[in-house]
Amino acid sequence: MRSKLFILLALFVAPALLAQPGTALNIPKASLIQPTELNSLIQKNALGQTLLLSTGPHMLYAQAHIPGAEFIGNNPDAIKARVASLKKSQPIILYCGCCPWGHCPTVGPAFETLHSLGFTNVRVLYLENNFGTDWVNKGFATTH
């Protein structure tokens, strides 16, 4: 499974490295959650009502994703529809992991969309390299 994940990541990493810097760099550090912290919350079953959204490519989500995560993709309209009935204080964690953090094209816009809608408790999983390296290879929980 890991080899397939790396092949898929390679398909996304190479183009991303050639792209302009992503807007993930604009996310305040105070809004980031580290992989070890999120994994610990998952292991302790302490996420409560936190909504976990995957903003990356569907192929990556279908291959492996964090348990409890919902696929939302890079789609502002889908994000708006998904959160329309939620309280503005709803805890939400976004993640992608398709490419290195500085080139991620999805988490920044998703973060900005939620903030523009008035959501005040939004965090983003900081995956410095990609989902495979910073989550899967560390042995953190995944599901298909």
C-alpha positions as CSV (number, residue, x, y, z in Angstrom):
1,M,0.0,0.0,0.0
2,R,2.8,2.4,0.9
3,S,4.4,2.1,-2.5
4,K,1.1,2.9,-4.2
5,L,0.7,5.9,-2.0
6,F,4.2,7.2,-2.9
7,I,3.5,6.7,-6.6
8,L,0.3,8.8,-6.3
9,L,2.2,11.4,-4.2
10,A,4.8,11.6,-6.9
11,L,2.2,12.4,-9.5
12,F,1.1,15.4,-7.4
13,V,4.5,16.4,-6.0
14,A,6.4,17.0,-9.2
15,P,3.8,19.4,-10.7
16,A,3.4,21.1,-7.3
17,L,7.1,21.8,-7.0
18,L,7.0,23.6,-10.3
19,A,3.9,25.7,-9.3
20,Q,3.8,29.0,-7.6
21,P,4.1,28.9,-3.8
22,G,0.8,27.8,-2.2
23,T,-1.3,29.9,0.2
24,A,-0.6,27.5,3.0
25,L,2.2,29.8,3.9
26,N,-0.3,32.4,4.8
27,I,-1.9,30.3,7.6
28,P,-1.0,31.7,11.0
29,K,1.2,29.3,13.0
30,A,-1.3,29.5,15.9
31,S,-3.8,27.8,13.6
32,L,-1.6,24.8,12.9
33,I,-1.9,21.4,14.5
34,Q,1.1,19.0,14.3
35,P,0.7,15.4,13.2
36,T,1.7,14.0,16.6
37,E,-0.9,16.2,18.3
38,L,-3.7,15.2,16.0
39,N,-2.7,11.5,16.2
40,S,-2.7,11.7,20.0
41,L,-6.2,13.2,19.9
42,I,-7.4,10.4,17.6
43,Q,-5.8,7.7,19.8
44,K,-7.5,9.1,22.9
45,N,-10.8,9.4,21.0
46,A,-10.6,13.1,22.0
47,L,-11.7,14.9,18.8
48,G,-15.3,15.2,20.1
49,Q,-17.4,17.0,17.5
50,T,-14.4,18.2,15.5
51,L,-15.1,18.1,11.8
52,L,-12.0,16.7,9.9
53,L,-11.9,17.7,6.2
54,S,-9.6,16.4,3.5
55,T,-9.0,19.1,1.0
56,G,-6.5,17.2,-1.2
57,P,-7.1,15.2,-4.4
58,H,-9.8,12.5,-4.2
59,M,-7.2,9.8,-5.4
60,L,-5.1,10.5,-2.3
61,Y,-8.2,10.4,0.0
62,A,-9.4,7.1,-1.6
63,Q,-6.0,5.4,-1.2
64,A,-5.7,6.4,2.5
65,H,-7.0,9.0,4.8
66,I,-7.3,9.9,8.4
67,P,-10.1,8.0,10.2
68,G,-13.2,10.1,10.5
69,A,-12.1,12.5,7.7
70,E,-14.6,13.6,5.1
71,F,-13.5,14.3,1.6
72,I,-14.2,17.9,0.6
73,G,-11.6,18.5,-2.0
74,N,-10.5,21.9,-3.4
75,N,-14.1,23.1,-3.8
76,P,-15.2,26.3,-2.0
77,D,-18.9,25.6,-2.9
78,A,-18.7,22.1,-1.3
79,I,-17.0,23.6,1.8
80,K,-19.7,26.2,2.1
81,A,-22.5,23.6,1.7
82,R,-20.9,21.3,4.2
83,V,-20.6,23.9,6.9
84,A,-23.8,25.8,6.2
85,S,-25.7,24.4,9.2
86,L,-22.8,24.5,11.7
87,K,-22.2,27.0,14.5
88,K,-19.4,29.4,13.7
89,S,-17.5,28.1,16.8
90,Q,-17.5,24.5,15.4
91,P,-14.0,23.0,15.6
92,I,-12.7,22.1,12.2
93,I,-9.4,20.6,11.1
94,L,-8.3,20.8,7.5
95,Y,-5.6,18.7,5.9
96,C,-4.2,17.9,2.4
97,G,-0.7,16.4,2.2
98,C,-0.5,16.2,-1.6
99,C,2.8,18.0,-1.7
100,P,5.3,20.0,0.4
101,W,3.6,22.5,2.7
102,G,5.0,25.6,0.9
103,H,3.4,24.5,-2.4
104,C,0.0,23.2,-1.1
105,P,-2.7,24.6,-3.4
106,T,-5.7,23.5,-1.3
107,V,-5.5,24.1,2.5
108,G,-4.9,27.9,2.2
109,P,-8.0,28.6,0.1
110,A,-10.1,26.2,2.3
111,F,-8.9,28.0,5.5
112,E,-9.6,31.4,3.9
113,T,-13.1,30.2,2.8
114,L,-14.0,29.1,6.4
115,H,-12.7,32.3,7.9
116,S,-14.6,34.4,5.4
117,L,-17.7,32.6,6.5
118,G,-17.0,33.5,10.1
119,F,-15.7,30.3,11.5
120,T,-13.4,30.9,14.4
121,N,-12.1,27.5,15.4
122,V,-10.3,26.3,12.3
123,R,-7.0,24.5,12.4
124,V,-4.8,23.0,9.7
125,L,-2.8,19.9,10.0
126,Y,0.8,20.8,9.2
127,L,2.2,18.2,6.9
128,E,5.7,19.6,6.0
129,N,6.5,17.1,3.2
130,N,3.4,15.2,2.3
131,F,0.8,12.8,3.8
132,G,2.9,9.7,3.1
133,T,6.0,11.0,4.8
134,D,4.5,13.0,7.7
135,W,1.5,10.7,8.5
136,V,1.5,7.2,7.0
137,N,5.3,6.5,7.4
138,K,5.0,7.5,11.1
139,G,2.5,4.7,11.6
140,F,-0.4,7.0,12.4
141,A,-3.9,5.7,11.8
142,T,-5.3,5.6,8.3
143,T,-8.3,4.1,6.7
144,H,-9.5,3.5,3.1
